[in-house]
Amino acid sequence: MSSPKKHWRGVLHEIIFEADTRAGKFFDIILIISILLSVTAVMLDSVQPIQLKYGSLLYAIEWLFTVLFTGEYLLRLICVGRPLRYAASFFGIVDLLAIVPTYLSLILPGSQYLLVIRILRVLRIFRVLKLVQYLGEARVLTQALKASGRKIIVFLLAVITIAVIFGSLMYLIESAENGFTSIPRSIYWAIVTLTTVGYGDISPQTNLGQFVATLIMIMGYGIIAVPTGIVTVEMSRVQDRKVSTQACPECSAEGHDSDAKYCKYCSAKL
């Protein structure tokens, strides 16, 4: 027979972390609405005419939601068996970052605008609306990105090397008279050109410099496609499996297979 404490924590976990029951779904819907309202209040507070007229009201609303989210965060830590595991998870970090800026604003004015990170908490809508297929797709994409991480790092190092070489070359060709006042500034121009962004704040004036710029532009079109190809290949290797919305009562991890009986992260019974 389960103890009252265990039963209390189990009920609280079911309401806060699960979307299978009416209470859990209602809690998540209220949470998502609160998140959207709080983010809207922060955005409106950055508009000067609105801030001048309703600044005090928006400030009070900001603190109200912060206190509510702080209480919710503490309840999440209480109802899981391994609170540190949850605190270090993606949603645990997002939940913490959603409340820290308001308290930080007492020391650093203006940091409260970082509260827009709360919008990341809306990702829980995938559980609420039972969009399990999207959880599966997210799992495939995450695994593909992890598998292609080393290749992308090597690719980025190669791109940085190319930018340094061409930036230094353009510094010698164009010199300070044409805006290339230093090698770092020339490297900045090379990166902007290589990525096909092209701000236009610096541009080569000599024929040789324009020729080199043309080569960088053409190279840039080919480089853009490389990361996409790397991730696409890895995605084709990842096997998609059906996942459930079940959250582990110990570490709060999600993304388990639909027929899983134990958590694949901490081995707790689901």
N, C-alpha and C positions, 0 to 999 in steps of 0.2 A: 504493500500500500504506500502510495507516494505521500511525502510529508507536505504540510500546508505551504511551507516556503517554496518547495519545488513546484507545487501546483500553481502557486501565485506567479512564479517566474514563467511557468509554461504558458499560462493564459496571457500574460503580458507579452511574451515572445510571439504568440500566435496573432495577437492584435497588431503589434508594431511591425513584425517582419513578414507575416504571411498575408497573401491576398486571396486565399481560398475561402475564407469565411466572410460573412456579411460585415462583421465588426472590423476585420482586417482591411477589407476593401474600402469601407467607409473612412477608416483612419487615413489610408493612403490618399484617398480623394481629397479629404480636408487638408492633408499635408501639402499636396500639390497646389491646391488653390491658394493656400497661405504663402507658399514659395513664390508663386506668380505675383501675388499682391505685394509681397515685400520687395521683389525685384522692381516692380513697377514704381513703388514709392521711392526707391533709391534713384531710379532713372529720372523721375519727376523732380527730385531734389537737386539734380544737376542742371535743371533749366532755371536760369536766373530769375525771370519774371515770376515763375511759380514758386521758387524758393523764397523770394522776398515776401510773397503774399501768404503762403501756407507753410513756411519753413518750420515753425513750431509744431504744427500738426504732423508734418512728415517726420520730424525728429522723434516725436512721441510714438508714431507708428513703427518707426525703425527699431526703437528700443523694445516695444511690445513684442514684435516678432522675434527679436533676438532673445528675449527672456523665454518665450515659448519654445524656440528651437534649442535653447540651452537645456531646458527641462527635458525635451524629447531626446536630446543626445545623451543625457545622463541616464534616462530610462533604457535606452538601447544598450548602454554599457552594463546596466544592472541585470537585464534579462538574458544576457548571453553567458554561457559557461566560461568563455575565454574572452574577457573584455579587451585585453591588449591585442588579441588577434583581430578583433573587429576594428579597433582604433587604428590599426596599421593597414587595414584594407582600403580599397579605392573609395568606397562610400563612407567609410569611417573618417578618412582624411577630408573628404569633401564636406561632410557634416561638421567637422571641427572648423574648417576654413569658412564655413557659412556663418559662424558666430564670432570668430576672433576679430574681424575688422572693426566691429562696433566697439568692443572693449579697447581695441588698439587706438581708436579715434580719440579716446580720452587723453592719450599721450601724444599721438601724431594726428593732428587735425587734417581731415580730408581722406584718411585711409578708409573711412566708412563706405566710400564708393566702390571698394573692392568687394562689397557684398553681392555684386552682380554674379559672383561665382555660385551663388545659391541656385542659379538656373540649372546647374549640372544635376541638382537633386531631382529635377523633373524626369531624369532618366528612369526613375522608378515607375513611370507610367507604363513601361513595357510589362511589368508584373501585374499592375492593376487591371489593365485591359486584356490580360491573358494573351498578349502577343508573343507566345512562346517561340514561334518560328523566327522572330527577330532576335531572340536570345541565342538561338542556334547560329544564325548568321553572324552575330557579334562574336560568338566563340570562334567560328571559322576565321574571321578577319583578324582577331587577336592572335590566334595561333600562327597565322600566315605572317603577320608583322614580326612576331618573335623569331620565327624561323629565318626570316630574311634580314634580321637586324645586323648581323655581321657583314653581310654583303653590302647593305646600304651604307654602313660605316666606312667600308673600304672605298665605296663609290664617292662618298662625300669627301674623304681625304684626297682622292684623286682630283675632284673638282676644285678643292681649296688649293692644291698644288698648281693646277692650271691657272687659277686666278692670280696666284702670287707671281708666277712666271710672266704671264701676259701683262699684269699690272706693272711689274718692274720694267718690262720692255717698253711699255707706253710712257713710263716716266722718263726713260732715256730718249724716246723719239719726240715727245711733245714738249717736255720740260714745263717749268712753272708759268711760262708766258701764256700757255693755252689752258691753264687751270689745273694741270697735273703737278701740284705744288710739292707732293711728297709721295713716297712709295705706298704708304698706307692708303692715301687718298686715291692713288691710281689703282690699287687693289680693289677698293670700293667700287670704282668705275667698272673694273673688269667683272666683278660679281654681278653688278646691276645689268651689264650688257650680256653676260653669259646666261643669266636667268631670263633674258628677253623682257625684263621690266622696263628698262630704258627711261629713267627719270628725265634725262636731258639737261641736268644741271652742269654736267661736264661733257664735252664732246671733242673729239680729235679734229684738228684744223689742217694738219699736213696730209699730203697724199699717202705717204707711207703709213701714218697713223690710221687713216680711214680704211686702208687695205687690211691692216691688222684687225681693226674693229669689225670689218666684214667677216673675216675668218672666225672671230669669236661669236658673232651672231649666228652663223651657220652651224657652228659647233654646239651652240646653245640649244637649238631645236633638236639635235640628236641626243643631247644629254638629258633633256626633260623626260624622254620616253623610257630611260633606263630604270628608274625606281619603280615605275608602273609595271614594267616587264618582270622585275624581280619578285614583286609582291604577287603578281598574277600567277607566276609559276608555282609559288609556294601555296597559294590558295587552291590550286588544282590538286595538290598533294594532300591537303587536309581533308579528312573524311568527316562529313557533317553527320551529327547524331542528334536525335531528339533530346531536348532538355526540358526539365520541369521548373516550376517557380518555387520549389521547396527550398527554404533557407535552413541552414544547419543551426540547431538550437545551441550549439557550443561556440562556433566561430563565426556564425552568420553568413558563411559562404554560400553562393548561389551557383547556378549553372550545372547542376547535377543531371545525370542521365535520367530519363523518365522512369526507368525501372530500378534505380539505385536505392539501396536500403541503408547504406552507410555513407557518410561524408568522405569524399575522396581527398580532402585536405587535412582533416583531423581524426578521421575514422569514427566519429560519433554516430550514433544511430539516428536516422532521419525519421 
